[in-house]
Amino acid sequence: MLEDALDKEVDVLITHGATVTQAAVHITSEMDMPTPVIFVSTPYEGGIAAEAACVKPDHVAGVSAALSYDYAFSVLLMQDPDIERVGVIHSTGDASGRYGAQQIMESAESLGIKIHTAGVVALSDLRLAANSLVDAGVGALMLPLDSITSSGLPVITEIASEIGLPVFYPSFSAIYYGATIGAGSSPMYANGVNLGRILTAHLNGDVDLARLGIGTTGDFYVGVNLDSAEAQGVDISEAVMDEAIAVIESGGTTKLDPGVLAAIARRGKIIPLEQRQADDQAWLATLHCTDEMIAEQQAALDAASG
């Protein structure tokens, strides 16, 4: 796919997801005149596209969803303060899955929670993986963001309903695909807008990608799917229900925060350039990387690696 695009001498590659982004950065980095890569992905997982916001190849820029497994665990503990074992299903062939599983283990370790992992390479492996975690005595499933868990989430939640386990996913919108509780950001539309800002500025020659850091989009929210909870035999705690900004019940959304409703109402509206230009430029300015920022972030990376 990438070679076909490059054979057409495209001016820029727009990529989505860790696997495609990693391949695009690898291929273009070997070119004498690298084709720019602008991505929507989780870039820091195993150095997929960058080491830090300003430590990256000069021809690469992009946006990333805010992601926190610590936040997801804080919501899990609202639901089950006494939980001792959590199961993790992740893709072994996806850097996001491997890195995400490691992040989950680190978050759990600080809380004294035991993690049992089950790696998969295809959707057909999900049932066997889930059953192995049930045998390990886990009280819930926590999934990292990777290619298999995202595409296979409806399958995973169906299996979880059969075995009676709640499914936690570090993205608020996962409740619309069956997750029992979604705890995290859901900035897909905002990421698209911000990627468009970068692309437009690059094509117009208004920014230098080498000096443009990676943007992070999204606030953390909680969503609940009561239909999934009922199928799994799970009672959602009052603490989680109080925190939730969206609740799905009987196939429809029964609770939606006014701020979310306002954001949804704004989606798809075409705003004239002259009305949005100042905001676009102000947002791009927040991504500017100075020599000092680059040196500081590199020094932090060096210190962390020993």
Disulfide bonds with the S-S distance in Angstrom:
Cys54-Cys289 2.03
